[in-house]
């Protein structure tokens, strides 16, 4: 009898609280204005501190570089990285990040040095961690006229901090179902002079 009364009271409390929770969720929905606000924080040229995992040495390589974020006409944010390598060369690569209003999601394309799309990701804003969380699209796609299955397994996160800095983190899956950091780019200074 006590259990029945307890369950009925719990059910009544949940029913009473449900409309409040639903309204709170509606008011905290991520909007185009929110996406534009994030893009505004990223816009410009930033100094970057980079950590790149070197599996053969089982350690991170730390480097410096820069990234430039600019907006295209279609409201897509273009990112252009220039990262110093251990041998003194500079690796240049780019990507695109946009917010799809119709699907209410972020989409990202990462390009290799030759300009070929290598990773296509989609994801959402996570307010609990102030981050954009993206994962590979689970579909077939075409690259240079050939049908390919998108199964790179890399995950992408953009973390935003109160001090105006942000991080781009690429994670790769491990055997146990966890992920480990493959690349980390901490954008620490806004609007540096370009070289």
VEXNUGU-649589 format. One record per atom (N, C-alpha, C, CB): x, y, z; residue in one letter. Coordinates in steps of 0.2 Angstrom, whole numbers, padded with zeros to 4 digits, always signed. Glycine has a CB too. Example, Ala and Ser with C-alpha at 12.3 -4.5 7.8 and 13.67 -1.06 7.14 Angstrom:
! VEXNUGU-649589
+0066-0028+0039A
+0062-0022+0039A
+0066-0016+0039A
+0057-0022+0045A
+0064-0011+0035S
+0068-0005+0036S
+0064+0000+0039S
+0070-0003+0029S
***
This chain:
! VEXNUGU-649589
+0004-0006+0000X
+0000+0000+0000X
+0004+0006+0000X
-0005+0000+0006X
+0010+0006+0004X
+0014+0012+0004X
+0017+0013-0002X
+0019+0011+0010X
+0019+0008-0006X
+0022+0008-0012X
+0018+0011-0017X
+0025+0001-0015X
+0011+0009-0017X
+0006+0012-0022X
+0005+0019-0021X
+0000+0008-0021X
+0005+0021-0015X
+0004+0029-0013X
+0010+0033-0015X
+0003+0030-0005X
+0016+0030-0014X
+0022+0033-0016X
+0022+0034-0024X
+0028+0029-0014X
+0021+0029-0027X
+0021+0029-0035X
+0016+0034-0037X
+0020+0022-0038X
+0010+0034-0034X
+0005+0039-0037X
+0007+0046-0035X
-0002+0037-0033X
+0010+0047-0030X
+0012+0054-0028X
+0018+0056-0033X
+0015+0054-0021X
+0022+0051-0034X
+0028+0053-0039X
+0025+0054-0046X
+0033+0047-0039X
+0020+0050-0048X
+0017+0051-0055X
+0014+0058-0055X
+0012+0046-0056X
+0010+0060-0050X
+0007+0067-0049X
+0012+0072-0050X
+0002+0067-0043X
+0018+0072-0046X
+0023+0077-0046X
+0026+0077-0053X
+0028+0075-0041X
+0027+0072-0056X
+0030+0072-0063X
+0025+0075-0068X
+0031+0065-0066X
+0018+0073-0067X
+0013+0076-0072X
+0013+0084-0071X
+0007+0073-0071X
+0013+0086-0065X
+0013+0093-0063X
+0019+0097-0066X
+0012+0094-0055X
+0025+0094-0065X
+0031+0097-0067X
+0033+0097-0075X
+0037+0094-0064X
+0029+0092-0078X
+0031+0091-0085X
+0030+0097-0090X
+0026+0086-0088X
+0024+0101-0089X
+0023+0107-0093X
+0029+0112-0092X
+0016+0110-0092X
+0031+0113-0086X
+0036+0118-0084X
+0042+0116-0088X
+0037+0118-0076X
+0044+0109-0087X
+0050+0107-0091X
+0050+0108-0098X
+0052+0100-0089X
+0044+0107-0101X
+0043+0108-0108X
+0044+0115-0110X
+0036+0105-0111X
+0041+0119-0106X
+0042+0127-0108X
+0049+0129-0107X
+0037+0131-0103X
+0052+0126-0102X
+0059+0128-0101X
+0063+0126-0107X
+0062+0126-0095X
+0062+0120-0110X
+0066+0118-0115X
+0064+0122-0122X
+0064+0110-0117X
+0058+0124-0122X
+0057+0128-0128X
+0060+0135-0128X
+0049+0129-0129X
+0061+0138-0122X
+0064+0144-0122X
+0071+0144-0122X
+0062+0148-0115X
+0074+0138-0121X
+0082+0137-0122X
+0084+0134-0128X
+0084+0133-0116X
+0079+0134-0133X
+0081+0131-0140X
+0087+0135-0143X
+0075+0131-0144X
+0091+0132-0146X
+0096+0135-0150X
+0094+0138-0156X
+0102+0130-0152X
+0095+0145-0158X
+0093+0148-0163X
+0098+0150-0168X
+0089+0154-0161X
+0096+0153-0174X
+0101+0156-0179X
+0105+0161-0176X
+0097+0158-0185X
+0102+0166-0171X
+0105+0171-0168X
+0110+0168-0163X
+0100+0175-0164X
+0109+0163-0160X
+0114+0160-0156X
+0120+0157-0160X
+0111+0154-0152X
+0119+0154-0166X
+0124+0152-0170X
+0128+0158-0173X
+0121+0148-0176X
+0125+0163-0175X
+0128+0169-0177X
+0133+0172-0172X
+0123+0174-0180X
+0130+0172-0165X
+0134+0174-0160X
+0141+0170-0159X
+0130+0174-0153X
+0140+0164-0159X
+0146+0160-0159X
+0151+0161-0165X
+0144+0152-0159X
+0148+0162-0171X
+0153+0163-0177X
+0156+0170-0176X
+0148+0163-0183X
+0153+0175-0173X
+0156+0181-0172X
+0162+0181-0167X
+0150+0186-0169X
+0161+0176-0162X
+0167+0175-0157X
+0173+0172-0161X
+0165+0171-0152X
+0172+0168-0166X
+0177+0165-0170X
+0180+0169-0176X
+0174+0158-0173X
+0176+0174-0178X
+0178+0178-0184X
+0185+0182-0183X
+0172+0183-0186X
+0189+0182-0187X
+0195+0185-0187X
+0201+0180-0187X
+0196+0189-0181X
+0207+0183-0185X
+0213+0178-0185X
+0215+0177-0178X
+0219+0182-0190X
+0217+0171-0177X
+0219+0170-0170X
+0226+0166-0170X
+0213+0165-0167X
+0229+0167-0164X
+0235+0163-0163X
+0233+0157-0160X
+0240+0167-0158X
+0236+0151-0162X
+0234+0144-0160X
+0240+0141-0156X
+0232+0141-0166X
+0238+0138-0151X
+0242+0133-0148X
+0239+0126-0149X
+0243+0134-0140X
+0244+0122-0152X
+0241+0115-0155X
+0245+0109-0151X
+0243+0115-0162X
+0241+0104-0150X
+0243+0098-0148X
+0241+0092-0153X
+0241+0096-0141X
+0246+0089-0156X
+0244+0083-0161X
+0247+0077-0158X
+0248+0085-0168X
+0243+0072-0158X
+0245+0065-0155X
+0249+0062-0160X
+0239+0061-0153X
+0255+0059-0158X
+0260+0055-0162X
+0260+0048-0160X
+0267+0058-0162X
+0256+0044-0163X
+0255+0037-0160X
+0261+0033-0160X
+0250+0033-0165X
+0266+0034-0165X
+0272+0031-0165X
+0277+0032-0159X
+0276+0032-0172X
+0276+0038-0157X
+0280+0040-0151X
+0276+0040-0144X
+0283+0047-0152X
+0270+0039-0145X
+0265+0039-0139X
+0265+0045-0135X
+0267+0033-0135X
+0266+0051-0139X
+0266+0057-0135X
+0263+0063-0140X
+0273+0059-0133X
+0261+0069-0137X
+0259+0074-0140X
+0264+0078-0143X
+0254+0078-0136X
+0264+0081-0149X
+0268+0086-0152X
+0265+0093-0151X
+0270+0085-0159X
+0268+0098-0148X
+0265+0104-0146X
+0268+0109-0152X
+0267+0107-0139X
+0264+0113-0155X
+0266+0118-0160X
+0262+0124-0159X
+0265+0114-0167X
+0264+0129-0163X
+0260+0135-0163X
+0258+0136-0171X
+0265+0141-0161X
+0254+0141-0171X
+0252+0143-0178X
+0246+0148-0178X
+0249+0137-0182X
+0242+0148-0183X
+0237+0153-0183X
+0231+0150-0187X
+0239+0160-0187X
+0225+0153-0186X
+0219+0151-0189X
+0215+0158-0191X
+0215+0146-0185X
+0213+0158-0197X
+0209+0164-0199X
+0202+0161-0201X
+0212+0167-0206X
+0197+0164-0197X
+0190+0163-0199X
+0187+0168-0203X
+0186+0162-0192X
+0183+0167-0208X
+0180+0172-0212X
+0173+0169-0214X
+0184+0174-0219X
+0169+0174-0216X
+0162+0172-0218X
+0161+0172-0225X
+0157+0176-0214X
+0158+0167-0228X
+0156+0167-0235X
+0149+0170-0236X
+0156+0160-0238X
+0147+0171-0242X
+0141+0174-0244X
+0135+0170-0241X
+0140+0175-0251X
+0136+0164-0241X
+0130+0159-0239X
+0130+0158-0231X
+0131+0152-0243X
+0134+0162-0228X
+0134+0162-0220X
+0137+0156-0218X
+0127+0162-0218X
+0142+0154-0221X
+0147+0148-0219X
+0153+0151-0217X
+0148+0143-0225X
+0156+0148-0211X
+0162+0151-0208X
+0168+0146-0211X
+0161+0150-0200X
+0172+0150-0214X
+0178+0146-0217X
+0184+0147-0212X
+0180+0149-0224X
+0187+0141-0211X
+0193+0141-0206X
+0199+0139-0210X
+0192+0137-0200X
+0205+0143-0209X
+0211+0142-0213X
+0216+0141-0208X
+0212+0147-0218X
+0219+0135-0207X
+0224+0134-0202X
+0231+0134-0205X
+0223+0128-0198X
+0236+0137-0202X
+0243+0137-0204X
+0247+0134-0197X
+0246+0144-0206X
+0249+0128-0197X
+0252+0125-0191X
+0259+0123-0192X
+0248+0119-0188X
+0264+0125-0188X
+0271+0124-0189X
+0272+0116-0187X
+0275+0128-0184X
+0276+0113-0191X
+0277+0106-0190X
+0284+0104-0187X
+0277+0102-0197X
+0285+0098-0184X
+0292+0097-0181X
+0298+0098-0185X
+0292+0090-0178X
+0297+0097-0192X
+0303+0098-0196X
+0303+0106-0198X
+0302+0094-0202X
+0299+0110-0196X
+0300+0117-0198X
+0295+0119-0203X
+0307+0119-0200X
+0292+0115-0207X
+0287+0117-0212X
+0281+0119-0209X
+0286+0111-0217X
+0277+0122-0213X
+0270+0124-0211X
+0265+0121-0215X
+0269+0132-0212X
+0260+0117-0211X
+0255+0113-0214X
+0249+0118-0214X
+0253+0107-0210X
+0246+0118-0220X
+0240+0123-0221X
+0234+0118-0223X
+0241+0128-0227X
+0229+0119-0220X
+0222+0116-0222X
+0217+0120-0220X
+0222+0109-0218X
+0211+0118-0222X
+0205+0122-0221X
+0199+0118-0220X
+0204+0127-0226X
+0193+0121-0217X
+0187+0118-0216X
+0181+0123-0217X
+0187+0114-0210X
+0175+0121-0216X
+0169+0125-0217X
+0165+0123-0211X
+0166+0124-0223X
+0162+0128-0208X
+0157+0126-0203X
+0151+0131-0204X
+0160+0128-0195X
+0145+0128-0204X
+0139+0132-0205X
+0133+0129-0200X
+0137+0132-0212X
+0128+0133-0199X
+0122+0131-0196X
+0116+0131-0201X
+0120+0136-0190X
+0114+0125-0201X
+0108+0123-0206X
+0102+0125-0202X
+0108+0116-0209X
+0098+0130-0204X
+0092+0132-0201X
+0087+0127-0202X
+0090+0139-0204X
+0086+0124-0208X
+0080+0119-0209X
+0081+0113-0204X
+0080+0117-0216X
+0087+0111-0204X
+0089+0105-0200X
+0090+0106-0192X
+0094+0101-0203X
+0091+0112-0191X
+0093+0115-0184X
+0099+0111-0182X
+0087+0114-0179X
+0104+0111-0186X
+0111+0108-0184X
+0117+0111-0187X
+0110+0100-0186X
+0122+0110-0184X
+0129+0112-0187X
+0131+0107-0192X
+0134+0114-0181X
+0135+0109-0197X
+0138+0105-0202X
+0145+0107-0203X
+0134+0104-0208X
+0149+0103-0204X
+0156+0104-0205X
+0159+0100-0210X
+0160+0104-0198X
+0163+0103-0214X
+0167+0099-0219X
+0175+0101-0218X
+0165+0101-0227X
+0179+0096-0217X
+0186+0097-0216X
+0189+0094-0223X
+0189+0092-0210X
+0194+0098-0225X
+0198+0097-0231X
+0205+0095-0230X
+0197+0103-0236X
+0208+0091-0235X
+0215+0089-0234X
+0219+0095-0238X
+0216+0082-0237X
+0226+0094-0238X
+0230+0099-0241X
+0229+0100-0248X
+0237+0097-0240X
+0226+0095-0252X
+0224+0095-0259X
+0218+0098-0260X
+0225+0088-0262X
+0214+0100-0255X
+0207+0103-0256X
+0202+0098-0256X
+0207+0107-0262X
+0203+0091-0255X
+0198+0086-0255X
+0194+0086-0249X
+0201+0079-0257X
+0187+0085-0249X
+0184+0084-0243X
+0185+0077-0240X
+0176+0085-0244X
+0188+0077-0234X
+0190+0071-0230X
+0185+0069-0225X
+0196+0072-0228X
+0182+0074-0222X
+0177+0072-0216X
+0171+0077-0217X
+0181+0074-0209X
+0165+0074-0216X
+0159+0078-0216X
+0155+0076-0210X
+0154+0076-0223X
+0154+0081-0206X
+0151+0080-0199X
+0145+0084-0198X
+0156+0082-0194X
+0141+0082-0193X
+0135+0086-0192X
+0134+0085-0184X
+0128+0083-0195X
+0131+0090-0181X
+0130+0090-0174X
+0126+0096-0171X
+0136+0089-0171X
+0126+0096-0164X
+0121+0101-0161X
+0125+0105-0156X
+0116+0097-0157X
+0122+0110-0153X
+0125+0114-0148X
+0124+0110-0141X
+0122+0121-0148X
+0128+0110-0137X
+0127+0107-0130X
+0128+0112-0125X
+0132+0101-0129X
+0123+0115-0122X
+0124+0120-0117X
+0127+0118-0111X
+0117+0123-0116X
+0127+0112-0109X
+0130+0110-0103X
+0137+0111-0103X
+0128+0103-0101X
+0140+0110-0109X
+0148+0111-0109X
+0150+0116-0114X
+0151+0104-0112X
+0145+0121-0116X
+0147+0126-0120X
+0151+0124-0126X
+0150+0132-0116X
+0148+0119-0130X
+0152+0116-0135X
+0147+0114-0141X
+0156+0111-0133X
+0150+0114-0147X
+0147+0111-0153X
+0150+0104-0153X
+0148+0116-0159X
+0145+0099-0153X
+0147+0092-0154X
+0145+0090-0161X
+0144+0088-0148X
+0150+0088-0165X
+0149+0085-0171X
+0152+0078-0172X
+0152+0090-0177X
+0148+0074-0176X
+0150+0067-0177X
+0149+0066-0185X
+0146+0062-0173X
+0152+0060-0187X
+0152+0059-0195X
+0145+0058-0197X
+0157+0053-0197X
+0143+0060-0203X
+0137+0059-0206X
+0136+0051-0207X
+0135+0063-0212X
+0131+0048-0206X
+0130+0041-0207X
+0126+0040-0214X
+0126+0038-0201X
+0130+0041-0219X
+0127+0041-0226X
+0132+0040-0231X
+0122+0047-0227X
+0130+0038-0237X
+0134+0037-0243X
+0135+0045-0245X
+0132+0032-0248X
+0141+0046-0248X
+0142+0053-0251X
+0147+0052-0257X
+0145+0058-0246X
+0147+0057-0261X
+0152+0056-0267X
+0157+0061-0266X
+0148+0058-0273X
+0163+0059-0268X
+0169+0062-0268X
+0173+0061-0275X
+0174+0061-0262X
+0174+0067-0279X
+0177+0066-0285X
+0173+0061-0290X
+0184+0064-0285X
+0167+0061-0289X
+0163+0057-0294X
+0162+0049-0291X
+0166+0057-0301X
+0165+0048-0286X
+0165+0041-0283X
+0161+0040-0277X
+0172+0038-0282X
+0157+0035-0276X
+0153+0035-0271X
+0157+0032-0265X
+0147+0030-0272X
+0157+0035-0259X
+0161+0033-0253X
+0156+0032-0247X
+0167+0038-0252X
+0158+0028-0243X
+0155+0027-0236X
+0158+0032-0231X
+0154+0020-0234X
+0155+0036-0228X
+0158+0041-0223X
+0159+0037-0217X
+0154+0047-0222X
+0165+0034-0215X
+0165+0031-0209X
+0172+0032-0206X
+0165+0023-0210X
+0174+0038-0206X
+0181+0040-0203X
+0181+0039-0196X
+0182+0047-0205X
+0176+0040-0192X
+0176+0039-0185X
+0178+0045-0181X
+0180+0033-0184X
+0181+0050-0184X
+0183+0056-0180X
+0177+0060-0178X
+0188+0060-0185X
+0178+0063-0172X
+0173+0067-0169X
+0176+0074-0168X
+0170+0064-0162X
+0172+0079-0169X
+0174+0086-0169X
+0170+0090-0163X
+0173+0089-0175X
+0174+0094-0159X
+0171+0098-0154X
+0174+0105-0154X
+0171+0094-0147X
+0169+0110-0153X
+0172+0117-0152X
+0169+0119-0145X
+0169+0121-0158X
+0174+0120-0141X
+0173+0122-0134X
+0173+0130-0134X
+0177+0119-0129X
+0169+0133-0131X
+0169+0140-0130X
+0170+0142-0122X
+0163+0144-0133X
+0175+0147-0121X
+0176+0148-0114X
+0174+0156-0113X
+0184+0147-0113X
+0173+0157-0106X
+0171+0164-0104X
+0176+0169-0106X
+0170+0164-0097X
+0183+0168-0106X
+0188+0173-0108X
+0188+0174-0115X
+0194+0170-0105X
+0184+0172-0119X
+0184+0173-0126X
+0188+0168-0131X
+0186+0180-0127X
+0191+0164-0128X
+0195+0159-0131X
+0191+0153-0133X
+0202+0157-0127X
+0193+0149-0138X
+0189+0143-0139X
+0194+0137-0142X
+0184+0144-0144X
+0192+0131-0141X
+0196+0126-0143X
+0192+0122-0149X
+0198+0121-0138X
+0196+0119-0154X
+0194+0114-0158X
+0197+0108-0157X
+0195+0117-0166X
+0193+0103-0155X
+0196+0096-0153X
+0194+0091-0158X
+0195+0095-0146X
+0198+0087-0161X
+0197+0081-0165X
+0198+0075-0161X
+0200+0081-0172X
+0193+0071-0160X
+0194+0064-0156X
+0193+0058-0161X
+0189+0064-0151X
+0197+0053-0159X
+0196+0047-0163X
+0194+0041-0158X
+0203+0045-0166X
+0190+0036-0161X
+0188+0031-0157X
+0194+0026-0154X
+0182+0027-0160X
+0192+0023-0149X
+0197+0018-0146X
+0193+0011-0146X
+0200+0020-0139X
+0197+0006-0144X
+0194-0001-0144X
+0188-0001-0139X
+0199-0006-0142X
+0189+0002-0133X
+0184+0001-0127X
+0178+0005-0128X
+0187+0003-0121X
+0177+0009-0134X
+0171+0013-0135X
+0172+0020-0133X
+0165+0010-0132X
+0178+0022-0130X
+0180+0029-0128X
+0183+0032-0134X
+0184+0029-0122X
+0184+0038-0133X
+0188+0042-0138X
+0194+0045-0135X
+0183+0048-0142X
+0199+0047-0139X
+0205+0050-0137X
+0206+0056-0141X
+0211+0045-0137X
+0210+0061-0139X
+0211+0067-0142X
+0216+0065-0148X
+0214+0073-0138X
+0215+0067-0154X
+0220+0066-0159X
+0223+0073-0161X
+0216+0063-0166X
+0219+0078-0161X
+0222+0085-0162X
+0218+0090-0158X
+0221+0087-0170X
+0221+0095-0155X
+0218+0100-0151X
+0221+0107-0153X
+0219+0099-0143X
+0217+0112-0155X
+0219+0118-0157X
+0215+0123-0152X
+0217+0120-0164X
+0220+0127-0148X
+0217+0131-0143X
+0218+0138-0146X
+0220+0131-0136X
+0213+0142-0148X
+0213+0148-0151X
+0213+0153-0145X
+0207+0150-0156X
+0219+0156-0144X
+0220+0160-0138X
+0220+0168-0139X
+0227+0158-0135X
+0222+0170-0145X
+0222+0178-0145X
+0218+0180-0152X
+0229+0180-0146X
+0214+0184-0151X
+0210+0186-0157X
+0213+0192-0161X
+0203+0189-0154X
+0212+0192-0167X
+0214+0197-0172X
+0222+0199-0171X
+0210+0203-0170X
+0226+0194-0172X
+0233+0195-0172X
+0235+0198-0179X
+0237+0189-0171X
+0240+0201-0180X
+0243+0203-0187X
+0244+0197-0191X
+0249+0208-0186X
+0242+0197-0197X
+0243+0191-0202X
+0250+0192-0205X
+0238+0191-0207X
+0253+0187-0206X
+0260+0187-0209X
+0260+0187-0217X
+0264+0182-0207X
***
